[in-house]
Amino acid sequence: MRYDKAKQILELARALASSAEGMTLDDMCRLTGEKRRTVERMRDTIREVFPQMEEIPDHPSKRFRIPKGLDGFFQDPTTEELSGLGVVIADLRESKATARGESLASLDRKVRAAMRQGRRLVTETDVEALLRAELIAVQAGPRPTEDPAVLSALRKALLQMKMLRFTYYGGSKPGTTRDVVPFGIIFGRMNYLIAADRGTSKPKNWRLDRIADLQCLDETGSSPPDFNLQEFANTSFGYFETKPEDVVLHVLPSGMEDFKNYRFHSSQTVEDHPSSGGVIVRFRASGMLELAWHLFCWGNKIEIVEPVSLREQLTTELRVALAHHEEPLRFPYELPHKKGS
């Protein structure tokens, strides 16, 4: 049997061991990318190695799982997996995402502690070498802080489906006490609680760094059954709540190299523009002000076709910035001299 096929069978065994409800043959086909008959042979091979595999009736199909997990021999992480985890931990710490960084650091310690000693000693040397050689570049922009106590309370409310009360130092009335139903949390350039005011079902964005005096109430509260956090996040280019609009952008030939591995929005469609040699990008989103700010960095490599209001917003922002920076400095600045000058 080829190495890659053995690796594929092992990965399928891990998936069967990590699934609480079990996997159907269709699930296994999607995971492996193989046809049904091939997956059936793989399942039978796994059952020979792990006779404890369970078959669970789930009309009209069956589910399969390996209870109580796999033997540690099959579960040791690879050098690349531990290195990848280490890079993410370092990136979270650098970006001040303290709570999530420490959670993953704790996971890293538990994974290493569970490894067989000989394998751990060999792997750790390679992992440390890779971590010294790999780095995620620090990007300019907001660096949201994370309060572990706030995140813990939010997660408790989400898991127990409870309402929240807090003082919010943002919006039109800073310092107001809010009672909300939590829907979820979005991490990004800024971290947001997605929640609806008491008595409403419309989700709003609440910046975590502007939340204080957070309390988890005894009252029950959860998101509507049809609410999807991923879909909600994809409706906006950024985080400002505005009416969604249809956006059409023309990426010019000079911008095609940059666009090759780029995505403006998760819902975008791309079509060739034969007469120019570029492409037309279409998507629907809100947050036009943030989109205008972003499109500035594309310079003359892109044209805004629709909406006209987005073109006007970008040109207005440019005029304001130009007028501001053409004015003389408002205050005298005494800069210290560099050493040796």
RARA-V689913 format. One record per backbone hydrogen bond with DSSP energy under -0.5 kcal/mol. CO is the residue of the C=O (numbers start at 1). NH is the residue of the N-H. If there is no record, write none. Layout:
# RARA-V689913
co=CO nh=NH
co=CO nh=NH
This chain:
# RARA-V689913
co=2 nh=6
co=3 nh=7
co=4 nh=8
co=5 nh=9
co=6 nh=10
co=7 nh=11
co=8 nh=12
co=9 nh=13
co=10 nh=14
co=11 nh=15
co=12 nh=16
co=13 nh=17
co=14 nh=18
co=15 nh=19
co=16 nh=66
co=18 nh=20
co=23 nh=64
co=24 nh=28
co=25 nh=29
co=26 nh=30
co=27 nh=31
co=28 nh=32
co=29 nh=33
co=35 nh=39
co=36 nh=40
co=37 nh=41
co=38 nh=42
co=39 nh=43
co=40 nh=44
co=41 nh=45
co=42 nh=46
co=43 nh=47
co=44 nh=48
co=45 nh=49
co=46 nh=50
co=50 nh=53
co=52 nh=67
co=54 nh=56
co=54 nh=65
co=55 nh=57
co=56 nh=63
co=58 nh=61
co=61 nh=58
co=63 nh=56
co=64 nh=23
co=65 nh=54
co=65 nh=67
co=66 nh=69
co=71 nh=74
co=71 nh=75
co=72 nh=75
co=72 nh=76
co=78 nh=82
co=79 nh=83
co=80 nh=84
co=81 nh=85
co=82 nh=86
co=83 nh=87
co=84 nh=88
co=85 nh=89
co=86 nh=90
co=87 nh=91
co=88 nh=92
co=89 nh=93
co=90 nh=94
co=91 nh=95
co=92 nh=97
co=93 nh=96
co=96 nh=98
co=96 nh=146
co=97 nh=101
co=98 nh=102
co=99 nh=103
co=100 nh=104
co=101 nh=105
co=102 nh=106
co=103 nh=107
co=104 nh=108
co=105 nh=109
co=106 nh=110
co=107 nh=111
co=108 nh=112
co=109 nh=113
co=110 nh=114
co=111 nh=115
co=112 nh=115
co=116 nh=120
co=117 nh=121
co=118 nh=122
co=119 nh=123
co=120 nh=124
co=121 nh=125
co=122 nh=126
co=123 nh=127
co=124 nh=128
co=125 nh=129
co=126 nh=130
co=127 nh=131
co=128 nh=132
co=129 nh=133
co=130 nh=133
co=130 nh=134
co=135 nh=137
co=137 nh=139
co=146 nh=148
co=147 nh=151
co=148 nh=152
co=149 nh=153
co=150 nh=154
co=151 nh=155
co=152 nh=156
co=153 nh=157
co=154 nh=158
co=155 nh=159
co=156 nh=160
co=157 nh=161
co=157 nh=162
co=161 nh=221
co=162 nh=182
co=163 nh=217
co=164 nh=180
co=165 nh=215
co=166 nh=168
co=166 nh=178
co=167 nh=169
co=167 nh=212
co=168 nh=170
co=168 nh=175
co=168 nh=176
co=173 nh=176
co=176 nh=168
co=178 nh=166
co=178 nh=180
co=179 nh=198
co=180 nh=164
co=180 nh=182
co=181 nh=196
co=184 nh=194
co=186 nh=192
co=189 nh=144
co=191 nh=208
co=192 nh=186
co=192 nh=194
co=193 nh=195
co=193 nh=206
co=194 nh=183
co=194 nh=184
co=195 nh=204
co=196 nh=181
co=197 nh=200
co=201 nh=203
co=204 nh=195
co=206 nh=193
co=207 nh=210
co=208 nh=211
co=210 nh=169
co=212 nh=167
co=215 nh=165
co=215 nh=217
co=219 nh=163
co=224 nh=227
co=228 nh=232
co=229 nh=233
co=230 nh=234
co=231 nh=235
co=232 nh=235
co=233 nh=236
co=235 nh=286
co=240 nh=242
co=245 nh=247
co=245 nh=285
co=247 nh=283
co=248 nh=305
co=248 nh=306
co=249 nh=251
co=249 nh=281
co=250 nh=252
co=250 nh=303
co=251 nh=279
co=252 nh=255
co=252 nh=256
co=253 nh=256
co=255 nh=259
co=256 nh=260
co=258 nh=261
co=259 nh=262
co=265 nh=268
co=269 nh=282
co=271 nh=280
co=272 nh=274
co=273 nh=276
co=273 nh=277
co=273 nh=278
co=278 nh=273
co=279 nh=251
co=280 nh=271
co=281 nh=249
co=282 nh=269
co=283 nh=247
co=285 nh=245
co=286 nh=237
co=287 nh=291
co=288 nh=292
co=289 nh=293
co=290 nh=294
co=291 nh=295
co=292 nh=296
co=293 nh=297
co=294 nh=297
co=295 nh=298
co=296 nh=299
co=298 nh=301
co=299 nh=302
co=301 nh=252
co=303 nh=250
co=303 nh=305
co=306 nh=248
co=307 nh=310
co=307 nh=311
co=308 nh=312
co=309 nh=313
co=310 nh=314
co=311 nh=315
co=312 nh=316
co=313 nh=317
co=314 nh=318
co=315 nh=319
co=316 nh=320
co=317 nh=321
co=318 nh=322
co=319 nh=323
co=320 nh=324
co=321 nh=325
co=322 nh=326
co=323 nh=327
co=324 nh=327
co=332 nh=334
co=333 nh=335
co=338 nh=341
